[in-house]
Amino acid sequence: MNRIDREKKTVQKMIEIYCRHHLKQTTIPEEYQQLIAYAHNRLSHCRFGENKNVCKKCPIHCYAPKERQQIREVMRWVGPRMMIYAPKATIIHAGISLKKMIPCKR
């Protein structure tokens, strides 16, 4: 699985966990389905491609303000709980974010 696909899978899992455990929803509400689609679209069009760093460390913030606030809210709640709900994804994401990456060129 390539890096972009793995990032898409991780962000989707985070939003699903947030909806299920924090919002107590059995299905993903429409606004969060739209957030997943938005995140997938942004990742598909990331100018750094397979050389991208984690979004938090990216020099370019490509999310619109509304979606950026939504994803921050999701990640703020899910982040500390990821090891419980998705340990493999957490370890991979942590490894990538800790890894010293070659700076991305524009």
C-alpha positions as CSV (number, residue, x, y, z in Angstrom):
1,M,0.0,0.0,0.0
2,N,1.4,3.4,-0.9
3,R,1.8,6.3,1.5
4,I,-1.2,8.3,0.3
5,D,-3.6,5.3,0.5
6,R,-2.3,4.6,4.0
7,E,-2.9,8.2,5.0
8,K,-6.5,8.0,3.5
9,K,-7.2,4.8,5.5
10,T,-5.8,6.3,8.7
11,V,-7.8,9.6,8.5
12,Q,-11.0,7.6,7.6
13,K,-10.4,5.3,10.6
14,M,-9.9,8.3,12.9
15,I,-13.2,9.9,11.8
16,E,-15.0,6.6,12.2
17,I,-13.7,6.2,15.7
18,Y,-14.6,9.8,16.6
19,C,-18.2,9.3,15.3
20,R,-18.7,5.9,17.0
21,H,-17.1,6.6,20.4
22,H,-17.3,10.4,20.9
23,L,-20.5,11.2,19.1
24,K,-22.1,7.9,20.0
25,Q,-23.3,7.4,16.4
26,T,-23.8,3.9,14.9
27,T,-23.4,5.4,11.4
28,I,-21.2,8.2,10.2
29,P,-23.2,11.5,9.9
30,E,-23.3,13.1,6.5
31,E,-21.0,16.0,7.6
32,Y,-18.3,13.5,8.6
33,Q,-18.8,11.5,5.4
34,Q,-18.2,14.8,3.6
35,L,-15.1,15.4,5.7
36,I,-13.7,11.9,4.8
37,A,-14.3,12.6,1.1
38,Y,-12.7,16.1,1.5
39,A,-9.6,14.6,3.2
40,H,-9.3,11.9,0.6
41,N,-9.5,14.5,-2.2
42,R,-6.8,16.7,-0.5
43,L,-4.5,13.7,-0.1
44,S,-5.1,12.6,-3.7
45,H,-4.0,16.0,-4.9
46,C,-1.1,16.5,-2.4
47,R,1.7,18.3,-4.2
48,F,4.3,16.3,-2.3
49,G,2.8,12.9,-3.2
50,E,4.7,9.9,-1.8
51,N,7.3,12.2,-0.3
52,K,4.8,14.0,1.9
53,N,5.3,14.3,5.6
54,V,2.4,14.1,8.1
55,C,-0.1,16.9,7.5
56,K,0.6,18.4,10.9
57,K,4.2,19.1,9.8
58,C,3.4,20.2,6.3
59,P,4.5,23.7,5.3
60,I,1.3,24.1,3.2
61,H,-2.1,23.9,4.9
62,C,-4.4,22.9,2.1
63,Y,-7.6,22.4,4.1
64,A,-10.3,25.1,4.0
65,P,-10.9,26.8,7.4
66,K,-14.1,24.9,8.1
67,E,-12.7,21.4,7.3
68,R,-9.4,22.3,9.0
69,Q,-11.3,23.0,12.3
70,Q,-13.4,19.8,11.9
71,I,-10.3,17.6,11.4
72,R,-8.5,19.3,14.3
73,E,-11.4,18.5,16.5
74,V,-11.5,14.9,15.4
75,M,-7.7,14.4,15.8
76,R,-7.6,16.2,19.1
77,W,-10.1,13.7,20.5
78,V,-9.0,10.5,18.7
79,G,-5.2,11.1,18.8
80,P,-4.7,10.0,22.4
81,R,-7.0,7.0,21.9
82,M,-5.7,5.7,18.6
83,M,-3.4,3.1,20.3
84,I,-6.5,1.5,21.9
85,Y,-8.6,1.4,18.7
86,A,-6.1,1.1,15.9
87,P,-2.6,0.2,17.3
88,K,-1.1,-0.8,13.9
89,A,-2.1,2.5,12.3
90,T,-0.9,4.4,15.3
91,I,2.6,2.8,15.2
92,I,2.9,3.5,11.5
93,H,1.8,7.1,11.8
94,A,4.0,7.7,14.8
95,G,7.0,6.2,12.9
96,I,6.4,8.5,9.9
97,S,6.0,11.6,12.0
98,L,9.2,10.9,14.0
99,K,11.2,10.0,11.0
100,K,13.5,12.7,9.7
101,M,12.2,13.3,6.2
102,I,14.1,15.0,3.4
103,P,12.5,18.5,3.1
104,C,9.9,18.5,0.3
105,K,10.7,20.6,-2.7
106,R,8.0,22.6,-4.4
